[in-house]
Amino acid sequence: MLTTSRTAAEGAPRTVGPPGWLVEHRPFLIALVLGTALRVVVSLAFTPALMISDGPTYLSFLDTFEPNPDRPVGYSLFLLLPLSWMTDSVLAVALTQHLMGLATAVLVYLLLRRWQVRRWPATLATLPVLFDSLQLVLEHAVLSDTLFVLLVTLGIVVLGWRRRPTLALALAAGLTLGASVTVRQVGLPLVVAGVAFCLMAGDRWRTSLAGAAALTLGFVLPVGAYATWYHQVHGVYALSEITGKFTYMRATTFVDCDRLSVPDYQRVLCPREPLGQRRDPTFYGWHDDQTLPQLEPPAGMTRDAAMRDFAAEATREQPVDYTLIVLRDFALNFDLWRTDRFEYATAYRWQFSSYVHLEPTEWTGPAFDRHGGDQLTGHQPFADAVVTYQRFGYLPGPLLLACLVLGVFGAAGVGRARRSGMRSMCVLLTVSGAGLLLVPDLATQFVWRYQLPALVLLPAGAALAYTALCGGQVDAGTVATPRTD
């Protein structure tokens, strides 16, 4: 509400209203408040937190303080351990991750405004982070995805804070992106997107190469430190020793063992079901007692190496089948509905409806007992409200595909985007988002959970590309103050 006041010097009425920054950023601030309210409802609906899939494994780090052969434990090291110094309840994990989700939205908005994206496109780009139900599920679960996405987003913001990044910014961005790899190993290719940005953004080759080198150095430091720690414990320089199992799981979707020439001891890895009737790859990797439990590699060979050799032979013998499966799974990310297709059977894990009346299991029950003592409980009417919201509260796959296409246009310099000065950032956002969708399909399998980084990065890339295609420009030095609407 506007009011008037009279200054002593002028003796005239002066209009007093909301601060200029509040008016300028009002659309995003409203969305941020609504996103916060939605997270409050989720927190009231399911207490203390969801325990899905790898949650108990991450929590087990608090008892062992050792790197896990099955996955990097940066999530446990950077988030679960510091929180455990204050409270042992997993409720603190969920609440912290909800704040991290909101912080991710703020970072995306700040980056886009910094690159002169108007407030409405910038706000629209943050809506998946603020309101997508998959984002809410993963924030409320003891899983590494929320921290991973925050670190990736922060690294991109640091790297792109200037039109031409300084060596200090490139180094800091590399450290942040490298830290994200210790949270989720899928982040390893991010260094490629970061180097591409540095090479495109520099005004001279010497400057570009120096920035790329600084980013690479920063990236290698946390990854190398983690690998060294892993070597001290397990005797191998690695982030984990799960590569063989993941690639084997990928092979189960297409391998035809009648066409393979593999040692007899690897024959037990052949799925019993014929092609077209295969089960979810996770079944063969974790639950089928007729495959991995029967594997007995010869002396001097690890089980992981045997699985990796089996998958490599399947890929060499059936390169077309492998390629078609990868393309098929990549296309699933753009499905209109988040449901199961083909052999996949894990969509239920990412639905709030699966946890309304869930009973403790032998896997999750003890983890809740050791970390707060309260088992998962659904509370009405909030739980039903959240379940209903999830039916429509998500970014449909075709819209995500449209974001990808628009980002590619901006990165390729179509039309006025060529002279916008925004191509390097379009490349960074779009290649990172699409790459984090593709890598799981190449290396292991399709899982809806793996879509989360793309929900943050691809809409941001699309908003920037839209601005570039409409004639927006940034200067050659520090990115200028964004234009107002």
C-alpha positions as CSV (number, residue, x, y, z in Angstrom):
1,M,0.0,0.0,0.0
2,L,1.4,3.4,-1.0
3,T,1.7,6.1,1.6
4,T,2.9,9.7,1.4
5,S,5.3,11.6,3.6
6,R,6.7,15.2,3.5
7,T,10.4,16.0,3.6
8,A,11.6,18.9,5.6
9,A,13.6,20.4,2.8
10,E,11.1,20.2,0.1
11,G,7.9,20.5,2.0
12,A,6.2,18.3,-0.7
13,P,4.6,14.9,-0.5
14,R,6.9,12.0,-1.5
15,T,5.6,8.6,-2.6
16,V,6.9,5.7,-0.4
17,G,6.4,2.2,-1.8
18,P,8.1,-1.1,-1.9
19,P,11.9,-1.1,-2.5
20,G,12.9,-1.3,-6.1
21,W,14.5,-4.7,-5.8
22,L,11.3,-6.1,-4.4
23,V,9.3,-4.8,-7.3
24,E,11.9,-6.0,-9.8
25,H,12.1,-9.6,-8.4
26,R,8.5,-9.9,-7.3
27,P,7.6,-12.9,-9.6
28,F,10.5,-15.0,-8.4
29,L,10.0,-14.1,-4.7
30,I,6.3,-15.1,-5.0
31,A,7.4,-18.4,-6.5
32,L,10.0,-18.9,-3.8
33,V,7.5,-18.3,-1.1
34,L,5.0,-20.8,-2.7
35,G,7.8,-23.3,-3.1
36,T,8.7,-22.9,0.6
37,A,5.1,-23.5,1.6
38,L,4.9,-26.6,-0.6
39,R,8.0,-28.0,1.2
40,V,6.3,-27.3,4.6
41,V,3.4,-29.4,3.5
42,V,5.6,-32.3,2.4
43,S,7.5,-32.1,5.7
44,L,4.2,-32.3,7.6
45,A,2.9,-35.2,5.4
46,F,5.8,-37.6,5.9
47,T,7.9,-37.7,9.0
48,P,10.8,-37.9,9.6
49,A,12.1,-38.5,6.0
50,L,11.8,-41.0,3.2
51,M,14.3,-43.8,3.2
52,I,14.8,-45.1,-0.4
53,S,17.3,-47.3,-2.1
54,D,20.8,-46.3,-1.0
55,G,19.7,-44.3,2.1
56,P,20.8,-46.8,4.7
57,T,24.1,-47.3,2.9
58,Y,24.9,-43.6,3.1
59,L,24.0,-43.5,6.8
60,S,26.3,-46.5,7.5
61,F,29.2,-44.2,6.8
62,L,28.6,-42.6,10.1
63,D,29.6,-45.9,11.7
64,T,32.5,-46.9,9.5
65,F,34.0,-43.5,8.3
66,E,35.4,-45.4,5.3
67,P,34.8,-45.0,1.5
68,N,32.2,-47.4,0.2
69,P,33.1,-49.7,-2.7
70,D,29.5,-49.4,-4.0
71,R,29.4,-45.6,-4.4
72,P,31.3,-42.4,-3.5
73,V,30.4,-41.2,0.0
74,G,30.9,-37.4,-0.5
75,Y,27.2,-37.0,0.4
76,S,27.8,-38.7,3.8
77,L,31.0,-36.7,4.3
78,F,29.7,-33.3,3.3
79,L,26.2,-33.4,4.7
80,L,25.3,-36.4,6.9
81,L,28.4,-36.2,9.0
82,P,28.2,-32.5,9.9
83,L,24.5,-32.8,10.6
84,S,25.2,-35.8,12.9
85,W,27.3,-33.5,15.1
86,M,24.1,-31.6,15.9
87,T,21.4,-34.3,15.8
88,D,21.1,-38.0,14.9
89,S,17.6,-37.6,13.4
90,V,17.1,-38.0,9.7
91,L,14.5,-35.3,10.0
92,A,17.4,-32.8,10.0
93,V,18.6,-34.3,6.7
94,A,15.2,-33.7,5.0
95,L,14.8,-30.2,6.3
96,T,18.3,-29.2,5.3
97,Q,17.8,-30.6,1.8
98,H,14.6,-28.7,1.4
99,L,16.6,-25.5,2.1
100,M,19.2,-26.7,-0.4
101,G,16.5,-27.1,-3.0
102,L,15.4,-23.5,-2.5
103,A,19.0,-22.3,-2.6
104,T,19.4,-24.1,-5.9
105,A,16.5,-22.1,-7.3
106,V,18.0,-18.8,-6.0
107,L,21.3,-19.7,-7.7
108,V,19.6,-20.4,-11.0
109,Y,17.7,-17.1,-10.9
110,L,20.8,-15.1,-9.9
111,L,22.8,-16.6,-12.7
112,L,20.1,-15.9,-15.4
113,R,19.6,-12.3,-14.2
114,R,23.3,-11.8,-14.2
115,W,23.3,-12.9,-17.9
116,Q,20.6,-10.3,-18.6
117,V,17.6,-12.7,-18.8
118,R,14.5,-10.8,-18.0
119,R,12.6,-11.6,-14.8
120,W,9.8,-13.6,-16.2
121,P,11.9,-16.1,-18.3
122,A,14.3,-16.3,-15.3
123,T,11.4,-17.1,-12.9
124,L,9.9,-19.7,-15.3
125,A,13.3,-21.5,-15.4
126,T,13.2,-21.9,-11.7
127,L,9.7,-23.4,-11.5
128,P,10.9,-27.1,-12.0
129,V,13.3,-26.7,-9.0
130,L,10.6,-25.1,-6.9
131,F,7.6,-27.2,-7.7
132,D,8.5,-30.5,-9.5
133,S,7.3,-33.4,-7.4
134,L,10.5,-35.5,-8.2
135,Q,12.6,-32.6,-6.8
136,L,10.4,-32.7,-3.6
137,V,10.7,-36.5,-3.3
138,L,14.4,-36.5,-3.5
139,E,14.8,-33.5,-1.2
140,H,12.8,-35.4,1.4
141,A,14.8,-38.6,1.0
142,V,18.1,-39.6,2.5
143,L,19.8,-39.6,-1.0
144,S,22.6,-37.7,-2.6
145,D,20.8,-36.1,-5.5
146,T,19.9,-32.8,-3.8
147,L,23.4,-32.1,-2.7
148,F,24.8,-33.2,-6.1
149,V,22.5,-30.8,-8.0
150,L,23.3,-27.9,-5.6
151,L,27.1,-28.4,-6.1
152,V,26.8,-28.6,-9.9
153,T,24.6,-25.5,-10.0
154,L,27.0,-23.6,-7.6
155,G,30.0,-24.6,-9.8
156,I,28.3,-23.4,-12.9
157,V,27.3,-20.1,-11.2
158,V,30.8,-19.5,-10.0
159,L,32.3,-20.3,-13.4
160,G,29.7,-18.1,-15.3
161,W,29.7,-15.2,-12.9
162,R,31.8,-13.2,-15.4
163,R,31.4,-13.3,-19.1
164,R,35.1,-14.2,-19.2
165,P,36.0,-16.1,-16.0
166,T,39.1,-15.2,-14.1
167,L,41.6,-17.9,-13.1
168,A,40.4,-17.7,-9.5
169,L,36.8,-18.3,-10.6
170,A,37.8,-21.1,-12.9
171,L,39.7,-22.8,-10.1
172,A,36.9,-22.3,-7.6
173,A,34.4,-23.7,-10.1
174,G,36.6,-26.7,-10.8
175,L,36.9,-27.4,-7.0
176,T,33.1,-27.3,-6.7
177,L,32.4,-29.5,-9.7
178,G,35.1,-31.9,-8.6
179,A,33.5,-32.1,-5.2
180,S,30.2,-33.0,-6.8
181,V,31.9,-36.1,-8.4
182,T,32.6,-37.4,-4.9
183,V,28.9,-37.2,-4.3
184,R,27.7,-38.8,-7.5
185,Q,30.3,-40.3,-9.8
186,V,28.1,-39.5,-12.8
187,G,29.4,-35.9,-12.6
188,L,32.9,-36.9,-14.0
189,P,32.1,-35.6,-17.6
190,L,31.2,-32.1,-16.2
191,V,34.8,-31.1,-16.6
192,V,34.4,-31.4,-20.3
193,A,31.5,-28.9,-20.3
194,G,33.5,-26.6,-18.0
195,V,36.5,-26.7,-20.3
196,A,34.4,-26.0,-23.3
197,F,33.0,-22.9,-21.6
198,C,36.4,-21.6,-20.7
199,L,37.7,-22.1,-24.3
200,M,34.6,-20.3,-25.8
201,A,34.5,-17.5,-23.3
202,G,38.2,-16.4,-23.4
203,D,39.1,-13.4,-25.6
204,R,42.6,-14.9,-26.5
205,W,43.7,-18.5,-26.8
206,R,46.3,-18.0,-24.0
207,T,43.6,-16.7,-21.7
208,S,41.2,-19.5,-22.7
209,L,43.8,-22.2,-22.1
210,A,44.8,-20.8,-18.8
211,G,41.1,-20.8,-17.6
212,A,40.6,-24.3,-18.8
213,A,43.8,-25.4,-17.0
214,A,42.7,-23.8,-13.8
215,L,39.3,-25.4,-13.9
216,T,40.8,-28.8,-14.7
217,L,43.3,-28.4,-11.8
218,G,40.5,-27.5,-9.4
219,F,38.4,-30.5,-10.6
220,V,41.3,-33.0,-10.2
221,L,42.1,-31.9,-6.6
222,P,39.0,-33.2,-4.8
223,V,38.6,-36.2,-7.2
224,G,42.3,-37.1,-6.7
225,A,42.1,-36.6,-2.9
226,Y,39.1,-38.9,-2.7
227,A,40.8,-41.6,-4.9
228,T,43.9,-41.4,-2.6
229,W,41.8,-41.9,0.5
230,Y,40.0,-44.8,-1.2
231,H,43.4,-46.3,-2.0
232,Q,44.6,-46.1,1.6
233,V,41.5,-48.1,2.7
234,H,41.0,-50.5,-0.2
235,G,44.3,-50.6,-2.0
236,V,42.9,-49.3,-5.3
237,Y,43.0,-45.8,-6.8
238,A,39.2,-45.3,-7.6
239,L,36.1,-43.5,-6.5
240,S,34.3,-46.9,-6.2
241,E,34.5,-50.4,-7.5
242,I,31.0,-50.7,-8.9
243,T,31.8,-50.0,-12.6
244,G,31.6,-53.6,-13.5
245,K,28.3,-54.2,-11.9
246,F,26.8,-51.1,-13.5
247,T,27.9,-51.9,-17.0
248,Y,26.7,-55.5,-16.5
249,M,23.3,-54.2,-15.5
250,R,23.3,-52.1,-18.7
251,A,24.2,-55.2,-20.8
252,T,21.2,-57.3,-19.4
253,T,18.8,-55.1,-21.4
254,F,20.2,-56.2,-24.8
255,V,22.7,-59.0,-24.5
256,D,22.1,-62.2,-26.5
257,C,24.4,-64.7,-25.0
258,D,24.1,-67.0,-28.0
259,R,26.1,-64.5,-29.9
260,L,28.8,-64.1,-27.3
261,S,32.2,-65.8,-26.9
262,V,32.9,-65.5,-23.2
263,P,34.6,-67.8,-20.7
264,D,32.4,-70.5,-19.1
265,Y,32.6,-68.8,-15.7
266,Q,30.9,-65.7,-17.2
267,R,28.0,-67.7,-18.6
268,V,26.2,-67.5,-15.3
269,L,25.8,-63.8,-15.9
270,C,23.4,-64.4,-18.8
271,P,19.9,-63.6,-17.8
272,R,17.6,-66.6,-17.9
273,E,14.7,-64.6,-19.4
274,P,14.7,-64.2,-23.2
275,L,15.0,-60.8,-24.9
276,G,11.7,-59.0,-24.6
277,Q,10.9,-60.6,-21.2
278,R,13.9,-59.3,-19.2
279,R,13.4,-57.8,-15.8
280,D,14.6,-54.5,-14.5
281,P,18.4,-54.3,-14.6
282,T,18.5,-53.7,-10.8
283,F,17.1,-57.2,-10.4
284,Y,20.1,-58.8,-12.0
285,G,22.5,-56.5,-10.3
286,W,21.2,-56.8,-6.7
287,H,18.5,-59.5,-6.3
288,D,18.8,-62.4,-8.8
289,D,20.4,-65.3,-6.9
290,Q,21.1,-67.1,-10.3
291,T,23.5,-64.6,-11.7
292,L,26.0,-62.6,-9.6
293,P,26.0,-65.0,-6.6
294,Q,27.0,-67.8,-9.0
295,L,29.9,-65.9,-10.5
296,E,33.3,-67.4,-9.5
297,P,36.1,-65.7,-11.5
298,P,39.5,-67.3,-11.7
299,A,42.3,-66.4,-9.4
300,G,43.7,-63.0,-10.0
301,M,40.5,-61.6,-11.4
302,T,37.9,-59.7,-9.3
303,R,34.2,-60.1,-9.7
304,D,33.9,-56.5,-10.8
305,A,36.5,-57.1,-13.6
306,A,34.6,-60.2,-14.7
307,M,31.4,-58.3,-15.0
308,R,33.1,-55.5,-16.8
309,D,34.6,-57.9,-19.3
310,F,31.2,-59.5,-19.9
311,A,29.6,-56.2,-20.6
312,A,32.4,-55.1,-22.8
313,E,32.1,-58.2,-24.9
314,A,28.4,-57.8,-25.2
315,T,28.9,-54.2,-26.4
316,R,31.5,-55.2,-28.9
317,E,29.4,-58.0,-30.3
318,Q,26.2,-56.0,-30.4
319,P,27.1,-52.4,-30.9
320,V,23.8,-51.6,-32.8
321,D,21.7,-53.2,-30.1
322,Y,23.6,-51.3,-27.4
323,T,23.2,-48.0,-29.2
324,L,19.5,-48.5,-29.8
325,I,19.0,-49.3,-26.1
326,V,20.9,-46.1,-25.1
327,L,18.8,-44.0,-27.4
328,R,15.6,-45.6,-26.3
329,D,16.4,-44.9,-22.6
330,F,17.5,-41.4,-23.3
331,A,14.1,-40.8,-25.0
332,L,12.3,-42.0,-21.9
333,N,13.4,-38.8,-20.1
334,F,10.9,-37.0,-22.4
335,D,7.9,-39.2,-21.8
336,L,4.7,-37.4,-21.0
337,W,4.2,-39.6,-17.9
338,R,6.6,-40.7,-15.3
339,T,5.8,-44.3,-15.4
340,D,7.4,-47.6,-16.2
341,R,8.2,-48.6,-19.7
342,F,9.8,-51.7,-21.2
343,E,11.6,-53.8,-18.5
344,Y,11.8,-51.0,-16.0
345,A,9.8,-51.4,-12.7
346,T,11.0,-48.7,-10.2
347,A,8.8,-45.7,-10.9
348,Y,6.9,-46.5,-7.7
349,R,9.9,-45.5,-5.6
350,W,9.6,-41.9,-6.7
351,Q,5.9,-41.6,-5.9
352,F,4.7,-40.2,-2.6
353,S,1.7,-42.6,-2.7
354,S,4.1,-45.5,-2.1
355,Y,5.0,-44.2,1.4
356,V,1.5,-43.3,2.8
357,H,1.1,-46.6,4.6
358,L,4.6,-48.2,4.2
359,E,5.6,-50.6,6.9
360,P,9.3,-50.8,8.1
361,T,11.4,-53.2,6.1
362,E,14.5,-55.2,7.1
363,W,16.6,-52.6,5.1
364,T,15.0,-49.3,6.2
365,G,13.6,-50.1,9.6
366,P,17.0,-50.4,11.4
367,A,18.3,-47.3,9.7
368,F,15.4,-45.3,11.1
369,D,15.9,-46.8,14.6
370,R,19.6,-45.8,14.6
371,H,19.0,-42.3,13.4
372,G,16.3,-40.7,15.4
373,G,14.3,-43.7,16.4
374,D,11.1,-42.7,14.5
375,Q,9.8,-44.9,11.7
376,L,8.3,-43.3,8.6
377,T,4.8,-42.1,9.2
378,G,2.3,-40.5,6.8
379,H,0.0,-37.8,8.3
380,Q,-3.4,-36.8,6.9
381,P,-4.7,-34.8,5.3
382,F,-1.2,-33.6,4.2
383,A,-0.1,-37.0,2.7
384,D,-3.2,-37.3,0.5
385,A,-2.7,-33.6,-0.6
386,V,0.9,-34.3,-1.6
387,V,-0.1,-37.5,-3.5
388,T,-2.8,-35.6,-5.4
389,Y,-0.4,-32.8,-6.2
390,Q,2.2,-35.2,-7.6
391,R,-0.3,-36.3,-10.3
392,F,0.1,-32.9,-12.1
393,G,3.0,-31.2,-10.3
394,Y,5.8,-32.0,-12.6
395,L,7.5,-30.8,-15.8
396,P,6.2,-33.0,-18.6
397,G,8.8,-34.7,-20.7
398,P,7.9,-32.9,-24.0
399,L,8.5,-29.6,-22.3
400,L,11.8,-30.8,-21.0
401,L,12.6,-31.8,-24.6
402,A,11.6,-28.3,-25.8
403,C,14.0,-26.8,-23.3
404,L,16.8,-29.1,-24.6
405,V,16.1,-28.1,-28.3
406,L,16.0,-24.4,-27.4
407,G,19.2,-24.7,-25.5
408,V,20.9,-26.4,-28.5
409,F,19.7,-23.5,-30.8
410,G,21.3,-21.0,-28.4
411,A,24.5,-23.0,-28.1
412,A,24.8,-23.4,-31.8
413,G,24.4,-19.7,-32.4
414,V,21.2,-19.9,-34.5
415,G,20.1,-16.4,-35.7
416,R,20.8,-13.5,-33.3
417,A,22.2,-15.9,-30.7
418,R,25.5,-15.9,-32.7
419,R,26.3,-12.3,-31.7
420,S,24.7,-12.4,-28.3
421,G,27.8,-13.3,-26.2
422,M,25.6,-16.0,-24.5
423,R,26.6,-19.0,-26.5
424,S,29.3,-20.2,-24.0
425,M,26.8,-20.2,-21.2
426,C,24.2,-21.9,-23.3
427,V,26.8,-24.6,-24.0
428,L,27.6,-25.0,-20.4
429,L,24.0,-25.3,-19.2
430,T,22.7,-27.4,-22.1
431,V,25.6,-29.8,-22.4
432,S,25.8,-30.3,-18.7
433,G,22.0,-31.0,-18.4
434,A,21.9,-33.3,-21.4
435,G,25.1,-35.1,-20.5
436,L,23.8,-35.9,-17.0
437,L,20.8,-37.4,-18.6
438,L,22.8,-39.4,-21.1
439,V,25.6,-40.8,-19.0
440,P,23.4,-43.1,-16.9
441,D,21.8,-44.5,-20.1
442,L,25.3,-45.2,-21.5
443,A,26.7,-46.7,-18.3
444,T,24.0,-48.5,-16.4
445,Q,20.2,-47.9,-17.0
446,F,17.3,-45.5,-17.0
447,V,16.0,-44.3,-13.6
448,W,13.6,-41.4,-13.1
449,R,15.8,-40.3,-10.2
450,Y,18.6,-39.5,-12.7
451,Q,16.5,-36.8,-14.4
452,L,16.8,-34.4,-11.5
453,P,19.9,-32.4,-12.7
454,A,18.3,-31.8,-16.1
455,L,15.2,-30.3,-14.5
456,V,17.5,-27.6,-13.1
457,L,19.9,-27.0,-16.0
458,L,17.9,-27.5,-19.2
459,P,15.2,-24.9,-18.4
460,A,17.9,-22.5,-17.4
461,G,19.7,-23.1,-20.7
462,A,16.4,-22.6,-22.5
463,A,15.7,-19.3,-20.8
464,L,19.2,-18.0,-21.7
465,A,18.8,-19.3,-25.3
466,Y,15.4,-17.6,-25.6
467,T,17.0,-14.3,-24.5
468,A,19.8,-14.7,-27.0
469,L,17.5,-15.6,-29.9
470,C,15.4,-12.5,-29.1
471,G,18.4,-10.2,-29.4
472,G,19.7,-10.1,-25.9
473,Q,23.5,-9.4,-25.5
474,V,26.1,-9.3,-22.8
475,D,29.2,-7.3,-22.8
476,A,32.7,-8.7,-23.2
477,G,33.8,-8.2,-19.6
478,T,31.8,-8.5,-16.4
479,V,28.2,-9.4,-17.2
480,A,26.2,-6.3,-17.0
481,T,23.3,-5.5,-14.8
482,P,20.1,-7.2,-16.2
483,R,17.6,-5.1,-18.0
484,T,14.2,-4.6,-16.3
485,D,10.9,-5.6,-17.8
